[in-house]
Amino acid sequence: MEIGFLGLGIMGKPMAMNLLRSDFKVTVWNRTLSKCDEFVRHGASVGETPAAVIKKCKYTIAMLSDPSAALSVVFGKDGVLEQICNGKGYIDMSTVDADTSTKISEAITSKGGYFLEAPVSGSKKPAEDGQLVIVAAGEKALYDEAIPAFDVLGKKSFFLGNVGNGAKMKLVVNMIMGSMMNAFAEGLELADKSGLNPETLLDVLDLGAMANPMFKLKGPSMIKNSYSPAFPLKHQQKDMRLALALGDENAVSVPVAAAANEAFKKARSMGLGDLDFSAVYETVKVLKHSS
């Protein structure tokens, strides 16, 4: 099975590498083409443009940073639309809003191609380990054909029906995650300033009903003020913004998520956007130190 892969960032790089290691033939493209060199050493081919990748491969996966990047790769010069045609499948695994996904889907299908949105739940480590959760929607036939690749990339795949449902599910999941992270950061700081050992708090949380992999993974690093980016904070804030827009669209009040979004925006204004989203912890410290 030959697969094109567009986007070799924090998520795309390990995902494409896992496909290579599982004996898929992979043709890669990245806006900074030098990022493709490592893949060539592992047997991949390189497409000079997204259009070149589409032309060569029956199936192409994209893993891009935001709606703007996703649209640019499809509609821009030397983009996907220049070569997509009957019988070719395009799978966008980027986290975007439903409107962006629908726009891309309509453009792909108008050219005879078939489209699947398949955003993922999970960050850098699950991507490296092939343990992502894939929430797909769109062309069911393409979903079925992509299962061998999805089984390499993730531990579970869901097909959610019409285009837009995958995007919505991913935004809801990330909205909950961002809100949880803010509450967690506040709890760590409150424990510390109350004279408690934050490490003991982590132990207590891990033994109770709130035990979860995110607290267990992020907590020790946060206590050490270490925020190596597994999921960049700027992308978490983007997802909060898109989730709030989804709330507006459906007249759902999400005040907790709105407050969390403000904290992530504050963190971005502090220059923390390229750090891990757990760096929102620093905003709690600033607020408490200034009070």
C-alpha contacts under 8 A as a table, 3 or more apart, distances in Angstrom:
res1	aa1	res2	aa2	distance
1	M	24	F	5.68
1	M	25	K	6.29
2	E	24	F	6.01
2	E	25	K	4.53
2	E	26	V	5.82
2	E	27	T	7.77
2	E	57	C	6.13
2	E	58	K	7.04
2	E	59	Y	7.02
3	I	24	F	7.09
3	I	25	K	6.19
3	I	26	V	4.98
3	I	27	T	6.39
3	I	57	C	5.81
3	I	58	K	6.94
3	I	59	Y	5.14
3	I	60	T	5.44
3	I	61	I	7.19
4	G	26	V	5.61
4	G	27	T	4.67
4	G	28	V	5.81
4	G	29	W	7.97
4	G	53	V	5.74
4	G	54	I	6.88
4	G	56	K	7.91
4	G	57	C	5.73
4	G	58	K	7.99
4	G	59	Y	6.18
4	G	60	T	4.16
4	G	61	I	5.96
5	F	12	G	8.00
5	F	16	A	6.61
5	F	26	V	6.91
5	F	27	T	6.14
5	F	28	V	4.78
5	F	29	W	6.35
5	F	53	V	7.77
5	F	60	T	5.69
5	F	61	I	4.84
5	F	62	A	5.76
5	F	63	M	7.70
6	L	12	G	7.81
6	L	28	V	5.95
6	L	29	W	4.93
6	L	30	N	5.99
6	L	50	P	6.86
6	L	60	T	7.49
6	L	61	I	6.21
6	L	62	A	4.55
6	L	63	M	6.22
6	L	64	L	7.48
7	G	12	G	5.58
7	G	13	K	7.48
7	G	28	V	7.75
7	G	29	W	6.27
7	G	30	N	4.92
7	G	31	R	7.30
7	G	62	A	6.13
7	G	63	M	5.24
7	G	64	L	5.54
8	L	11	M	7.04
8	L	12	G	4.31
8	L	13	K	4.27
8	L	16	A	7.54
8	L	29	W	7.51
8	L	30	N	5.85
8	L	35	K	6.99
8	L	36	C	7.72
8	L	63	M	7.48
9	G	12	G	5.03
9	G	13	K	5.47
9	G	63	M	7.99
9	G	64	L	7.69
10	I	13	K	6.04
10	I	14	P	7.42
10	I	124	K	6.25
10	I	230	A	7.15
10	I	231	F	7.82
11	M	14	P	6.04
11	M	15	M	6.39
11	M	63	M	7.23
11	M	123	S	6.86
11	M	124	K	5.71
11	M	127	A	6.22
12	G	15	M	5.11
12	G	16	A	5.96
12	G	63	M	5.50
12	G	64	L	7.69
13	K	16	A	5.41
13	K	17	M	6.15
14	P	17	M	4.95
14	P	18	N	6.07
14	P	124	K	7.72
14	P	127	A	5.91
14	P	128	E	5.00
15	M	18	N	5.22
15	M	19	L	6.54
15	M	127	A	5.85
15	M	128	E	6.70
15	M	130	G	7.39
15	M	153	L	6.09
16	A	19	L	5.19
16	A	20	L	6.43
16	A	26	V	7.53
16	A	28	V	7.94
17	M	20	L	5.04
17	M	21	R	6.18
17	M	39	F	7.23
18	N	21	R	5.04
18	N	22	S	6.18
18	N	128	E	7.38
18	N	130	G	7.16
18	N	152	V	6.82
18	N	153	L	6.91
19	L	22	S	5.10
19	L	23	D	6.66
19	L	24	F	5.47
19	L	25	K	7.90
19	L	26	V	7.28
19	L	149	A	6.99
19	L	152	V	6.63
19	L	153	L	7.42
20	L	23	D	5.33
20	L	24	F	5.23
20	L	25	K	6.51
20	L	26	V	6.29
20	L	42	H	7.32
20	L	43	G	7.48
20	L	44	A	7.18
21	R	24	F	7.36
22	S	152	V	7.31
25	K	44	A	6.81
26	V	44	A	5.24
26	V	45	S	6.38
27	T	44	A	5.63
27	T	45	S	4.48
27	T	46	V	5.23
27	T	47	G	6.33
27	T	53	V	6.50
27	T	57	C	7.73
28	V	36	C	6.63
28	V	39	F	7.73
28	V	44	A	6.94
28	V	45	S	6.29
28	V	46	V	4.96
28	V	47	G	5.96
28	V	53	V	7.21
29	W	33	L	6.70
29	W	36	C	6.72
29	W	46	V	6.02
29	W	47	G	5.38
29	W	48	E	6.64
29	W	49	T	6.57
29	W	50	P	6.54
29	W	53	V	7.23
30	N	33	L	5.21
30	N	35	K	6.69
30	N	36	C	6.76
32	T	35	K	6.02
33	L	36	C	5.53
33	L	37	D	7.69
33	L	48	E	7.68
34	S	37	D	5.58
35	K	38	E	6.71
35	K	39	F	7.97
36	C	39	F	5.34
36	C	40	V	6.49
36	C	46	V	6.79
37	D	40	V	5.17
37	D	41	R	6.61
38	E	41	R	5.27
38	E	42	H	6.73
39	F	42	H	5.02
39	F	43	G	6.43
39	F	44	A	5.29
39	F	45	S	7.71
40	V	43	G	5.04
40	V	44	A	4.60
40	V	45	S	5.99
40	V	46	V	7.25
41	R	44	A	7.23
46	V	53	V	7.82
47	G	50	P	6.86
47	G	52	A	5.36
47	G	53	V	5.04
48	E	52	A	6.29
48	E	53	V	7.69
49	T	52	A	5.13
49	T	53	V	6.58
49	T	78	D	5.97
49	T	79	G	7.05
50	P	53	V	5.17
50	P	54	I	6.31
50	P	73	V	6.66
50	P	74	V	7.94
50	P	78	D	6.34
50	P	79	G	5.18
50	P	80	V	5.57
51	A	54	I	5.10
51	A	55	K	6.12
51	A	78	D	5.19
51	A	79	G	4.91
51	A	80	V	4.85
51	A	81	L	7.24
51	A	82	E	5.90
51	A	83	Q	5.44
51	A	84	I	7.81
52	A	55	K	5.10
52	A	56	K	6.37
52	A	78	D	7.77
52	A	83	Q	7.54
53	V	56	K	5.28
53	V	57	C	6.14
53	V	60	T	7.45
54	I	57	C	5.36
54	I	58	K	7.16
54	I	59	Y	7.56
54	I	60	T	6.39
54	I	80	V	6.30
54	I	83	Q	5.89
54	I	84	I	6.20
54	I	88	K	7.88
55	K	58	K	7.86
55	K	83	Q	5.47
55	K	84	I	7.12
57	C	60	T	6.47
57	C	88	K	7.68
58	K	87	G	7.16
58	K	88	K	4.79
58	K	89	G	6.19
59	Y	88	K	5.99
59	Y	89	G	4.76
59	Y	90	Y	6.00
59	Y	91	I	7.53
60	T	89	G	6.37
60	T	90	Y	5.06
60	T	91	I	6.08
61	I	90	Y	6.12
61	I	91	I	4.67
61	I	92	D	5.77
61	I	93	M	6.87
62	A	70	A	7.90
62	A	90	Y	7.80
62	A	91	I	6.27
62	A	92	D	4.78
62	A	93	M	5.76
62	A	94	S	6.66
63	M	92	D	6.42
63	M	93	M	5.09
63	M	94	S	4.69
64	L	69	A	6.11
64	L	70	A	5.88
64	L	93	M	7.60
64	L	94	S	5.07
64	L	95	T	7.75
65	S	69	A	6.20
65	S	70	A	7.41
65	S	94	S	6.56
65	S	95	T	7.38
65	S	235	H	7.41
66	D	69	A	5.43
66	D	70	A	6.21
66	D	94	S	6.86
66	D	95	T	6.38
66	D	96	V	6.00
66	D	235	H	7.62
66	D	238	K	7.82
67	P	70	A	4.97
67	P	71	L	6.06
67	P	94	S	8.00
67	P	95	T	7.47
67	P	96	V	5.07
67	P	97	D	7.13
67	P	100	T	6.36
68	S	71	L	5.28
68	S	72	S	6.08
69	A	72	S	5.03
69	A	73	V	6.21
70	A	73	V	5.52
70	A	74	V	6.60
70	A	92	D	7.99
70	A	94	S	7.19
70	A	96	V	7.89
71	L	74	V	5.25
71	L	75	F	5.87
71	L	76	G	7.57
71	L	100	T	7.35
71	L	104	I	7.07
72	S	75	F	5.31
72	S	76	G	4.83
72	S	79	G	7.44
73	V	76	G	5.72
73	V	79	G	5.19
73	V	80	V	6.35
74	V	79	G	4.91
74	V	80	V	4.49
74	V	81	L	5.73
74	V	104	I	7.17
75	F	79	G	5.64
75	F	80	V	6.80
75	F	81	L	6.19
76	G	79	G	5.02
78	D	82	E	6.38
79	G	82	E	5.78
79	G	83	Q	7.78
80	V	83	Q	5.91
80	V	84	I	5.99
81	L	84	I	5.26
81	L	107	A	7.37
81	L	108	I	6.73
81	L	111	K	7.51
84	I	88	K	6.29
84	I	89	G	7.99
84	I	108	I	6.82
84	I	111	K	6.45
84	I	112	G	7.44
84	I	113	G	5.89
85	C	88	K	5.83
85	C	108	I	7.99
85	C	111	K	5.35
85	C	112	G	4.94
85	C	113	G	4.91
86	N	111	K	6.92
86	N	112	G	4.17
86	N	113	G	4.88
86	N	114	Y	7.84
87	G	112	G	7.06
87	G	113	G	5.80
87	G	114	Y	7.25
88	K	112	G	7.90
88	K	113	G	5.07
88	K	114	Y	6.41
89	G	113	G	5.76
89	G	114	Y	4.84
89	G	115	F	5.82
89	G	116	L	7.78
89	G	142	L	6.70
90	Y	108	I	7.65
90	Y	113	G	7.37
90	Y	114	Y	6.33
90	Y	115	F	5.02
90	Y	116	L	6.41
91	I	115	F	5.94
91	I	116	L	4.77
91	I	117	E	5.67
91	I	118	A	6.60
92	D	115	F	7.93
92	D	116	L	6.42
92	D	117	E	4.87
92	D	118	A	5.88
92	D	119	P	7.13
93	M	117	E	5.98
93	M	118	A	4.49
93	M	119	P	4.16
93	M	120	V	6.57
94	S	118	A	7.43
94	S	119	P	5.40
94	S	120	V	7.76
95	T	119	P	5.50
95	T	120	V	7.63
95	T	167	A	6.59
95	T	170	K	7.05
95	T	171	L	7.69
95	T	239	D	7.64
96	V	100	T	6.35
96	V	101	S	6.70
96	V	167	A	6.07
96	V	239	D	7.88
96	V	242	L	7.87
97	D	100	T	5.47
97	D	101	S	6.43
97	D	164	G	7.54
97	D	167	A	5.62
97	D	168	K	6.86
97	D	171	L	7.64
97	D	242	L	6.27
98	A	101	S	5.03
98	A	102	T	6.03
98	A	163	V	7.46
98	A	164	G	4.26
98	A	165	N	7.18
98	A	166	G	7.96
98	A	167	A	5.31
98	A	168	K	6.26
99	D	102	T	5.09
99	D	103	K	6.13
99	D	164	G	7.16
100	T	103	K	5.13
100	T	104	I	6.29
101	S	104	I	5.23
101	S	105	S	6.07
101	S	117	E	6.86
101	S	163	V	6.91
101	S	164	G	6.16
101	S	167	A	7.28
102	T	105	S	4.95
102	T	106	E	6.10
102	T	163	V	6.19
102	T	164	G	6.31
103	K	106	E	5.32
103	K	107	A	6.35
104	I	107	A	5.18
104	I	108	I	6.16
105	S	108	I	5.18
105	S	109	T	6.08
105	S	114	Y	7.74
105	S	115	F	5.64
105	S	116	L	7.62
105	S	163	V	7.47
106	E	109	T	5.31
106	E	110	S	5.97
107	A	110	S	5.20
107	A	111	K	6.71
108	I	111	K	5.48
108	I	112	G	6.78
108	I	113	G	5.30
108	I	114	Y	6.35
108	I	115	F	6.52
109	T	112	G	4.95
109	T	113	G	4.87
109	T	114	Y	5.45
109	T	115	F	6.89
110	S	113	G	7.30
114	Y	139	E	6.46
114	Y	142	L	7.07
115	F	138	G	6.17
115	F	139	E	5.83
115	F	142	L	7.20
116	L	136	A	6.65
116	L	137	A	5.76
116	L	138	G	4.69
116	L	139	E	5.65
116	L	140	K	7.99
116	L	142	L	6.75
116	L	143	Y	6.84
116	L	163	V	7.28
117	E	136	A	5.39
117	E	137	A	5.42
117	E	138	G	6.32
117	E	163	V	6.70
117	E	164	G	7.70
117	E	166	G	6.34
117	E	167	A	7.31
118	A	134	I	5.94
118	A	135	V	5.33
118	A	136	A	3.97
118	A	137	A	6.54
118	A	166	G	6.28
118	A	167	A	7.83
119	P	134	I	5.98
119	P	135	V	5.72
119	P	136	A	6.64
119	P	166	G	6.53
119	P	167	A	6.63
119	P	170	K	6.49
120	V	132	L	6.15
120	V	133	V	5.41
120	V	134	I	4.53
120	V	135	V	6.12
120	V	170	K	7.03
121	S	132	L	5.87
121	S	133	V	4.99
121	S	134	I	6.46
121	S	135	V	7.78
121	S	170	K	6.84
121	S	173	V	7.63
122	G	125	K	7.77
122	G	126	P	5.66
122	G	127	A	6.83
122	G	131	Q	7.68
122	G	132	L	5.24
122	G	133	V	6.66
123	S	126	P	5.76
123	S	127	A	6.12
123	S	132	L	7.79
123	S	230	A	5.68
123	S	231	F	5.63
124	K	127	A	5.06
124	K	128	E	6.20
124	K	230	A	4.77
124	K	231	F	6.77
125	K	128	E	5.03
125	K	129	D	6.17
125	K	230	A	7.16
126	P	129	D	4.94
126	P	130	G	5.85
126	P	131	Q	4.62
126	P	132	L	5.40
127	A	130	G	5.19
127	A	131	Q	6.13
127	A	132	L	5.82
127	A	153	L	6.88
127	A	154	G	7.63
128	E	131	Q	7.70
130	G	152	V	5.88
130	G	153	L	4.45
130	G	154	G	4.85
130	G	155	K	6.72
131	Q	153	L	6.59
131	Q	154	G	4.41
131	Q	155	K	4.68
131	Q	156	K	7.83
132	L	153	L	6.32
132	L	154	G	4.04
132	L	155	K	5.79
132	L	156	K	7.16
133	V	154	G	5.47
133	V	155	K	6.04
133	V	156	K	5.16
133	V	157	S	5.94
133	V	158	F	7.99
134	I	150	F	7.53
134	I	154	G	6.55
134	I	156	K	6.32
134	I	157	S	4.56
134	I	158	F	6.13
135	V	157	S	6.03
135	V	158	F	4.94
135	V	159	F	6.28
135	V	160	L	6.94
135	V	166	G	5.19
135	V	169	M	7.17
135	V	170	K	7.15
136	A	143	Y	7.46
136	A	157	S	7.25
136	A	158	F	5.90
136	A	159	F	4.88
136	A	160	L	5.96
136	A	161	G	7.83
136	A	165	N	7.76
136	A	166	G	5.04
137	A	140	K	7.52
137	A	143	Y	7.94
137	A	159	F	5.54
137	A	160	L	5.03
137	A	161	G	4.98
137	A	162	N	5.41
137	A	163	V	4.99
137	A	164	G	6.90
137	A	165	N	6.08
137	A	166	G	5.25
138	G	143	Y	7.88
138	G	160	L	7.99
138	G	161	G	6.04
138	G	162	N	4.99
138	G	163	V	4.43
138	G	164	G	7.91
139	E	142	L	5.43
139	E	143	Y	6.43
139	E	162	N	7.90
140	K	143	Y	4.91
140	K	144	D	6.23
140	K	159	F	7.72
140	K	161	G	7.73
141	A	144	D	5.17
141	A	145	E	6.30
142	L	145	E	5.01
142	L	146	A	6.02
143	Y	146	A	5.08
143	Y	147	I	6.35
143	Y	159	F	7.50
144	D	147	I	5.43
145	E	148	P	7.23
146	A	149	A	5.44
146	A	150	F	6.13
147	I	150	F	4.82
147	I	151	D	5.89
148	P	151	D	5.22
148	P	152	V	6.72
149	A	152	V	5.24
149	A	153	L	6.37
150	F	153	L	4.94
150	F	154	G	5.71
150	F	157	S	7.00
151	D	154	G	5.48
151	D	155	K	6.54
151	D	156	K	7.35
151	D	157	S	7.87
152	V	155	K	7.92
154	G	157	S	7.04
160	L	165	N	6.03
160	L	166	G	6.35
161	G	165	N	6.77
162	N	165	N	6.06
163	V	166	G	6.84
163	V	167	A	7.99
164	G	167	A	5.20
164	G	168	K	6.15
165	N	168	K	5.06
165	N	169	M	6.07
166	G	169	M	5.19
166	G	170	K	6.22
167	A	170	K	5.24
167	A	171	L	6.26
168	K	171	L	5.16
168	K	172	V	6.22
168	K	243	A	7.92
168	K	246	L	7.72
169	M	172	V	5.20
169	M	173	V	6.21
170	K	173	V	5.12
170	K	174	N	6.16
171	L	174	N	5.12
171	L	175	M	5.92
171	L	239	D	6.07
171	L	240	M	7.43
171	L	242	L	6.99
171	L	243	A	5.32
172	V	175	M	5.05
172	V	176	I	6.34
172	V	243	A	6.38
173	V	176	I	5.32
173	V	177	M	6.27
174	N	177	M	4.81
174	N	178	G	5.99
174	N	236	Q	7.33
174	N	239	D	6.57
174	N	240	M	7.14
175	M	178	G	5.25
175	M	179	S	6.23
175	M	239	D	6.95
175	M	240	M	5.46
175	M	243	A	6.20
175	M	257	A	6.39
176	I	179	S	5.19
176	I	180	M	6.11
176	I	257	A	7.46
177	M	180	M	5.09
177	M	181	M	6.15
178	G	181	M	5.11
178	G	182	N	6.44
178	G	236	Q	6.88
178	G	240	M	7.19
178	G	257	A	7.47
178	G	260	A	6.62
178	G	261	N	7.84
179	S	182	N	5.31
179	S	183	A	6.48
179	S	256	V	6.65
179	S	257	A	5.53
179	S	260	A	5.39
180	M	183	A	5.20
180	M	184	F	6.07
181	M	184	F	4.97
181	M	185	A	6.11
181	M	278	S	6.70
181	M	280	V	7.95
182	N	185	A	5.10
182	N	186	E	6.25
182	N	260	A	6.09
182	N	263	A	7.62
182	N	280	V	6.94
182	N	281	Y	7.29
183	A	186	E	5.15
183	A	187	G	6.15
184	F	187	G	5.05
184	F	188	L	6.22
184	F	215	F	7.57
185	A	188	L	5.18
185	A	189	E	6.31
185	A	278	S	7.82
185	A	280	V	7.28
185	A	281	Y	4.91
185	A	284	V	6.99
186	E	189	E	5.22
186	E	190	L	6.02
186	E	281	Y	7.29
186	E	284	V	6.23
187	G	190	L	5.05
187	G	191	A	6.05
188	L	191	A	5.24
188	L	192	D	6.24
188	L	198	P	5.79
188	L	201	L	7.52
188	L	223	I	7.95
189	E	192	D	5.05
189	E	193	K	6.09
189	E	198	P	7.94
189	E	284	V	7.06
189	E	285	K	6.96
190	L	193	K	5.23
190	L	194	S	5.92
191	A	194	S	5.12
191	A	195	G	6.49
191	A	196	L	5.00
191	A	197	N	6.72
191	A	198	P	5.93
191	A	201	L	7.39
192	D	195	G	5.41
192	D	196	L	5.26
192	D	197	N	6.11
192	D	198	P	5.85
193	K	196	L	7.28
196	L	200	T	7.74
196	L	201	L	7.87
197	N	200	T	5.33
197	N	201	L	6.63
198	P	201	L	4.89
198	P	202	L	6.40
198	P	223	I	7.28
199	E	202	L	5.06
199	E	203	D	6.47
199	E	220	P	7.31
199	E	223	I	7.81
200	T	203	D	4.99
200	T	204	V	6.22
201	L	204	V	5.08
201	L	205	L	6.11
202	L	205	L	5.16
202	L	206	D	6.07
202	L	215	F	7.49
202	L	216	K	7.18
202	L	219	G	6.85
203	D	206	D	5.14
203	D	207	L	6.49
204	V	207	L	5.39
204	V	208	G	6.58
205	L	208	G	5.34
205	L	209	A	7.58
205	L	210	M	5.96
205	L	211	A	5.53
206	D	209	A	8.00
206	D	210	M	6.96
206	D	211	A	4.30
206	D	212	N	7.02
206	D	215	F	7.91
206	D	216	K	6.96
207	L	210	M	7.99
207	L	211	A	6.26
208	G	211	A	5.67
211	A	215	F	7.24
211	A	216	K	7.65
212	N	215	F	5.78
212	N	216	K	6.45
213	P	216	K	5.05
213	P	217	L	5.90
214	M	217	L	5.20
214	M	218	K	5.81
214	M	219	G	7.84
215	F	218	K	5.34
215	F	219	G	5.27
216	K	219	G	5.74
216	K	220	P	7.40
217	L	220	P	6.94
217	L	221	S	7.68
218	K	221	S	5.50
218	K	222	M	6.11
218	K	278	S	6.96
219	G	222	M	5.13
219	G	223	I	6.28
220	P	223	I	5.26
220	P	224	K	6.52
221	S	224	K	5.07
221	S	225	N	6.19
221	S	226	S	5.02
221	S	227	Y	6.76
222	M	225	N	4.84
222	M	226	S	5.73
222	M	227	Y	6.88
222	M	278	S	6.85
222	M	279	A	7.35
222	M	281	Y	7.21
223	I	226	S	7.62
225	N	279	A	7.87
227	Y	275	L	5.64
227	Y	276	D	5.02
227	Y	277	F	7.79
227	Y	278	S	6.63
227	Y	279	A	5.88
228	S	275	L	6.03
228	S	276	D	5.69
229	P	232	P	5.28
229	P	233	L	7.96
229	P	274	D	6.98
229	P	275	L	4.92
229	P	276	D	3.87
229	P	277	F	7.41
230	A	276	D	5.80
231	F	235	H	7.14
231	F	236	Q	7.29
231	F	275	L	7.91
231	F	276	D	5.30
231	F	277	F	6.05
232	P	235	H	5.48
232	P	236	Q	6.62
232	P	273	G	6.44
232	P	274	D	5.26
232	P	275	L	5.33
232	P	276	D	4.49
232	P	277	F	5.38
233	L	236	Q	5.00
233	L	237	Q	6.24
233	L	264	F	7.10
233	L	268	R	7.52
233	L	272	L	7.04
233	L	273	G	4.88
233	L	274	D	6.12
233	L	275	L	5.88
233	L	276	D	5.22
233	L	277	F	3.69
233	L	278	S	7.30
233	L	279	A	7.20
233	L	280	V	7.66
234	K	237	Q	5.19
234	K	238	K	6.23
234	K	264	F	7.77
234	K	268	R	6.66
234	K	272	L	7.97
234	K	273	G	4.45
234	K	274	D	6.33
234	K	277	F	7.47
235	H	238	K	4.92
235	H	239	D	6.25
235	H	273	G	7.97
236	Q	239	D	5.10
236	Q	240	M	6.25
236	Q	264	F	7.72
236	Q	277	F	6.32
237	Q	240	M	4.96
237	Q	241	R	6.18
237	Q	261	N	6.13
237	Q	264	F	5.57
237	Q	265	K	6.64
238	K	241	R	5.12
238	K	242	L	6.28
239	D	242	L	5.05
239	D	243	A	6.02
240	M	243	A	5.01
240	M	244	L	6.12
240	M	257	A	7.12
240	M	258	A	7.83
240	M	260	A	7.97
240	M	261	N	5.73
241	R	244	L	5.18
241	R	245	A	6.35
241	R	261	N	6.89
242	L	245	A	5.05
242	L	246	L	6.30
243	A	246	L	4.93
243	A	247	G	6.27
244	L	247	G	4.90
244	L	248	D	6.29
244	L	254	V	7.20
244	L	257	A	7.39
244	L	258	A	6.87
245	A	248	D	4.98
245	A	249	E	6.18
246	L	249	E	5.01
246	L	250	N	6.33
247	G	250	N	5.23
247	G	251	A	5.80
247	G	252	V	4.79
247	G	253	S	6.54
247	G	254	V	6.81
248	D	251	A	4.99
248	D	252	V	6.30
248	D	253	S	7.67
249	E	252	V	7.86
254	V	257	A	5.46
254	V	258	A	6.19
255	P	258	A	4.89
255	P	259	A	6.20
256	V	259	A	5.25
256	V	260	A	6.28
257	A	260	A	4.93
257	A	261	N	6.08
258	A	261	N	5.06
258	A	262	E	6.47
259	A	262	E	5.16
259	A	263	A	6.55
260	A	263	A	5.11
260	A	264	F	6.42
261	N	264	F	5.10
261	N	265	K	6.14
262	E	265	K	4.97
262	E	266	K	6.11
263	A	266	K	4.98
263	A	267	A	6.24
263	A	280	V	6.69
263	A	283	T	6.73
264	F	267	A	4.93
264	F	268	R	6.25
264	F	277	F	7.96
264	F	280	V	6.01
265	K	268	R	5.05
265	K	269	S	6.30
266	K	269	S	5.06
266	K	270	M	6.38
266	K	283	T	6.80
267	A	270	M	5.02
267	A	271	G	6.66
267	A	272	L	5.46
267	A	273	G	6.78
267	A	279	A	7.41
267	A	280	V	5.69
267	A	282	E	7.31
267	A	283	T	5.96
268	R	271	G	5.16
268	R	272	L	5.10
268	R	273	G	4.67
269	S	272	L	7.33
269	S	273	G	8.00
271	G	274	D	7.78
272	L	275	L	5.45
272	L	279	A	6.83
273	G	276	D	7.77
273	G	277	F	7.82
275	L	279	A	6.44
276	D	279	A	5.72
277	F	280	V	6.09
278	S	281	Y	6.09
279	A	282	E	5.68
279	A	283	T	7.90
280	V	283	T	5.48
280	V	284	V	7.28
281	Y	284	V	5.42
281	Y	285	K	6.75
282	E	285	K	5.13
282	E	286	V	6.32
283	T	286	V	5.08
283	T	287	L	6.21
284	V	287	L	5.19
284	V	288	K	6.20
285	K	288	K	5.20
285	K	289	H	5.92
286	V	289	H	5.11
286	V	290	S	6.03
287	L	290	S	5.28
287	L	291	S	6.27
288	K	291	S	5.23
